[in-house]
Amino acid sequence: MPDRARIAHLLRRATFGPTAEEVDAAERAGYDVTVSQLLRPTGSDSGAPKPPVFAAIAELGKNASRADKQKANQQRRQQVTVAIDWWLDRMVAAEHQLTEKMVFFWHGHWATSAQKVKAAPLMLGQLQTFREHGRGDFAAFTTRMIRDPALIIWLDGQKNTVKAPNENLARELMELFTLGIGNYAEADVKAGARALTGFTVDRRAGTVKFVARRHDRGAKTILGHTAAFDADQFAELVATQPAAAGFLPQRLWFRFASGEPMTDEVLGRLIGAGRDVDDLLRALFTDPGFDDTRGQLVKQPVEWAVGAMRQLGIRPARLTDQQRKQLVSGLNGLDQVPLRPPSVGGWPAGAAWLTTSSLQARLRLAELFAGGAAAPVLDRLRAAPTAGRPDALARLLVVDGWTDRTRKVLADAAGKPERLIQLGLVSPEYTIH
Amino acid sequence: MDMLTRRKFLVASGVVGAGALAAGATAYTLADILDTAESGDRPRDAGTLVVVTLYGGNDGLNTVVPYADASYQDARPDIAYDAGEVLRLDDSTGLNPALKGFQRLFTEGRLAVVRGVGYPKPDRSHFRSMDIWQTADPVRPGTTGWLGRWLDTAGGDPRLAVSFEPALPPLLAGATSAGAAVPTNVRRGAKGVTGLGLPAAGEPPLQARAARCFADLDSIEAMITGVRDAQPTDPDADEGDDPATGTGGRAELGAQLDLVAQCVEAGVATRAFSVSLGGFDTHADEKQLQEILLAQVDKAVTAFVDRMAGRPVTVAVYSEFGRRVRANASDGTDHGTASNVFVLGSGLRGGLHGEQPSLTDLDDGDLKYTVDFRDVYAGLLADVLATDPEQVLGGWKGKLSLTGS
């Protein structure tokens, strides 16, 4: 594979969508240096907007009026909307793209929805935890996550007490976050739930408190080990299981490399990389098997939209309110709105995104993006001779090449740069990567 | 997990679920479905099943109301309906006032109300309970839905099992096949993109799949526009009484059922349809919101059943669980267990079925189920889809027959 194609592939997967200039720079730096820069960007990310600060919502007493409750609910919804808008803008603006993309990856992994958590500050707090702890040792990260207030509320952890155990968090911790189905038994769920008892959440302060009298201090047998497990010991135990060593690489592979399962050789190499997340990412991006995964992932709707906005010079923060609503509503039509995963299992992938229904939503969003493309981007397309515009578009959108079919459609529209962009964005070559 | 809305529900884990979905043809169009009408391979008088999923856990006690039971009034004084409010079915049971069409269908023998439907060891998580209902496995819900497994046994053609939702519900995902997800919200304006749907030599399979969506787009547009234009205008459609619930479009269930009706009238091969409405997760200030939602169900389903009168079409309406008997502190109810299943259509045994669970002999505040939901599925599989239920339901032997003799 030519170097440029190899590097473009890397950047398409490790970022939300590279610009042509980013590919140029990476090509000059070389593949391995680019991987290192993605993993260890220098300096702080000056481009990334700071998180919004939210006004406290008044605590309502038991006798609060319906109107007061409705008002508080409306404030909460409004704050979540602001948080979603902010995050989309940050995904576009951030220079440390892999950092940002990993936050999104973890959001799909520990899939927590604002629809139940309802508190934007808690959702942003969880994203911050992803940012700060999601790149090192996975067991340490897991230990942080089981005391994340948003995750606890999402999975009813605050209702899990020695008197009234709630298995929700313990089950999903093993099933979806660390081990996978088949690597634990129902008895482990029950015992694990006991280990996780005792946490309460102060929604207003956004803090988690451990209340000793709500905790089950008895001995538990989990995954064949018997001890008076507490939450940290339980988290450490599951995250260091042999099954976990294969589970996380599989999830990373599935989102960054291919919808097809990796070969045993690749899996062996990734397991060999250990459980430090950055080590795993480096191993994945430099694995010989990674090169062969081009065309094996459907861009997730958020990846598709954010990448398009990056390449077209569109900042969500500078859109009108109406356009921003169109953006989120378009993502909703594609079934992927940040902070609103459909379930604790996260978003679907692959062919599930490829329906005629989602194509229509893509067409509408692409129209919005094409209409909002920055003037220099349009100028560059216009500067190319009409016959060369499909190639100029391929460079702009970092598509390796068009099939004859698509090239013909693009050539027919080459006289209208905005239409050309819309067609490029919805093309099969751009939808898949 | 709270507040699951319609179509916000897919096979649980991206890792384990993708295989089943990948097997399905999500790129089928209405045109493909309608084309099957011409093949003529649908058995004469073959039944059609329409499954209506109400996401969010509809409060069954305020839907089919045991109004004469003092314990009902005592448990939820602020949100209970009294004898004067309900639409009476008999001396102890009445329907929610929003279900006027259902009451008429009941008197006409076209509505069967199955009470106390649930499963052992009820799970109060929306996510898992809906998994259980859709997979029909209360012990360990896997990644195949009960209609998906039926599809496997029926030959696996995706056009036999259709959903009008953007993503395919697990209900229609089989082990070796999956139903088709066909869009309803078609609009004009995508002209000129058909060329992107031509096959290209050597392109990756997913890219080919993405291209195929284009190939279908123009034909769906023409088809659905034609269908819409042929519809008589509903004079009540723009009364301006849309509730701002934000939990699912008002017209969506009606629009989905309109398309089902079109397909049935055209004689398509499809035997099972999945449609849904979200927004039933009403933990607070429940009464008004639930009435609004039930009115949508009533209007859409009643119109559909009337339109399908005389045809072998059976509708089944369910939700992932009912609610607790006792109201909570915020004029709502929390997640519960057993609830009602409505079965509607011509030629069924209308009336009340199943035993109303006791409101005093409770399981930790929740109703004890009296009818296993698999009994209901078994009846639908045998009587509507003419299939051996045991094969689809993992050897389940119970059966509640509501249709046929």
Interface residues (C-beta under 8 A of the other chain):
Chain A: K62 R66 K69 G108 S113 Q115 K116 W154 N168 E175 L176 G180 I181 Q250 R251 F254 R255 G259 R294 G295 Q296 L297 V298 G333 L334 D335 R340 P342 S343 V344 G345 G346 W347 P348 A349 G350 A351 A352 L354 T355 T356 S357 S358 L359 Q360 A361 L363 T403 D404 R405 T406 K408 V409 D412 A413 L423 V426 S427 P428 E429 T431 I432
Chain B: M1 D2 M3 L4 R7 K8 F9 L10 V11 A12 S13 G14 V15 V16 G17 A18 L21 A22 G24 T26 A27 T29 S125 F127 E165 P166 A167 L168 A181 V182 P183 T184 N185 V186 R187 G189 A190 G192 V193 G195 L196 L198 P199 A200 E203 P204 L206 Q207 A208 R209 A210 A211 C213 F214 D216 L217 I220 A284 D285 A329 S330
